[in-house]
Amino acid sequence: MNNLLVMPLLIPALTAVILIFLKDRIGLQRVISAVSGFINIAVAALIVYQVHTDGIQTLYMGGWMPPYGIVFVADMFAALLVLTTSIVGAACLFFSFASIGEERERYYYYVFFHFLLTGVSGSFLTGDLFNLFVCFEVLLVASYSMIVLGGTRVQLRETLKYILVNVLSSSLFVAAIAYLYAATGTLNMAHLAVRVAEAGQGGIMNVIAVLLLLVFSLKAGLLLFFWLPDSYSAPPLAVRALFGALLTKVGLYAITRTFTLIFIHDTGLTHSLMGWMAGATMILGAVGALAYSDLSRIFNYNIIISVGFLAFGISVLTQDSLNGVVFYLMHDMIAKALLFFLGGMILAASGTEQLKLMGGLIRRYPWTGWMFFILTLALVGVPPLSGFAGKVMMIRSGFGGMHVALALIALASSFVVLYSLIKVFQGVFWGGERSEEEIRPLHYKAMMAPAAVLFVLIILMGIGAETVNGFVMQAGAVLADPAQYINAVMKGVDPDGLSNIIELHDSVSVDVPQ
Amino acid sequence: MELLIALAIGVLFTVGVYLVLSKSLLRILLGTTLITHGVHLLLLTMAGLKTGASPLLGENADSYVDPLPQALILTSIVISFGVSAFFIVLAYRAYRSAGMDDVEGSRGERE
């Protein structure tokens, strides 16, 4: 039992509720948001420290032991992601101060912002499949509001599509949960893992597994990403940074958790399917990133490429590749947020998204330019930056297993990332200035501060990869060996009580074919 | 009984999918509502229908149904209620302020 685990959920939720009552006091809203952001980072860091020293932490809500009740579990993977989320969230908060505009701030922008963080942290920490659905909904409802806030024509249209896609995928998620409950009689993830292992992963389990894979793919933008490039182009850059950094990653986290813990007994079906979906995602994302010449499309297709890349790492399912997934996931959350921050500065400075209409910004904004260049190298995976270690681990284990084709696609996709972002760099920063007639007002320093922090983090994560790797290895070890997770969650449970539950369930659902 | 309900769920899903695939926003809204209904019914059915009285009438009750799916359905209904309300208001706003009544927004060019 560790009550600290609920704090990453409670702090943003409480902040959001308080902010509702401070509608017109924008200054106070900012102060409270910032304080809450810093407390969140501190709590997340403390959780990482505790998991590092004492192993997996659990919290049984209301003292109900599993499989009853809802359990919160922080293994190293979840704890690291919560920490990254709180850092990226705070950075996005400060970027919002500089760029989001008073109108949005007055209409509950920060309220939605903190509810989004609540949902994201909750998704990472929960150990219950239905609670995962609830946390998904919390973050989705907040994200609907954030996309549409401002109410322009494009925003309205894209929000309608975005909601439709997510309502349908949530319905399928609940359907999958219903099937899973009928088949196993539990929704606690650790208990599910035990039950699925006992029952064997046969026909019905595989149907459920593939259904869950489709649901999470829809959320993560793995193969089923048709909604992503348009929807993520509608809101302002601060919101896009938050979405690009966090939302697809929550889907990827759900895939990782489900397919390293529960459905691991028929990898020939589920993980091969995931692997090929990942390959297709990387190829199609690459086509998109090469085809377009406006900033937001290129950035959005870069999100899709990295989703494919991470899914490839998950599908390989070795200790090494899972380490790589953890490392690269953290890197990608920070790097994507930074990418959109720099994009926001470019957009504010040039007033257009079309590469053809830009140029020469390096004279006025040299720091933005060089940060963009180094970030590009980090995203491609050039050592000693943060993208390198994760990519090496994933591709190495891809070549080591029977995934040579996918590993080659993954390598090729890195070159596409390099090409597409260097194209942006050339178009935006080189050449003569095109928009010199109007020098736009720009809160340059205020925008630069959060970007600089993330930039330093990327470099530190690269140079200090050895230190980070200590934490990453601990996360990967739990992912590769589900027994650790299961034992940590189920350790307080009386085995007799458990068998009673099984009998109860059998007598209750006597009519359901199992 | 399960078979009957299963068929009803199938019909709800079919009609819902058909409506979602149309272009008009109002039909899509109705379609998502029907699909959500189908999902809730599915949750209820999956826990078994015929096995007894109200949930948890005390520790010594002879028979009672599994209360968990009902709690899940309740949660899910509340969530889908909220999301549907948001969706409907959004569609109305899109229609009023941008003249959109289909997902492509092509009709909106008149304003």
Interface residues (C-beta under 8 A of the other chain):
Chain A: F130 F133 V134 E137 L140 V141 Y144 S145 V148 G151 R153 L156 R157 T159 L160 K161 I163 L164 V167 L168 S170 S171 V174 A175 I177 A178 Y179 Y181 A182 L187 H505 S507 V508 S509 V510 D511 V512
Chain B: E2 V20 L25 I28 T32 I35 T36 G38 V39 H40 L42 L43 T45 M46 A47 G48 L49 K50 T51 V65 D66 L68 P69 L72 T75 S76 I79 S80 G82 V83 F86 F87 L90 A91 R93 A94 S97 A98 M100 V103 E104 G105 G108
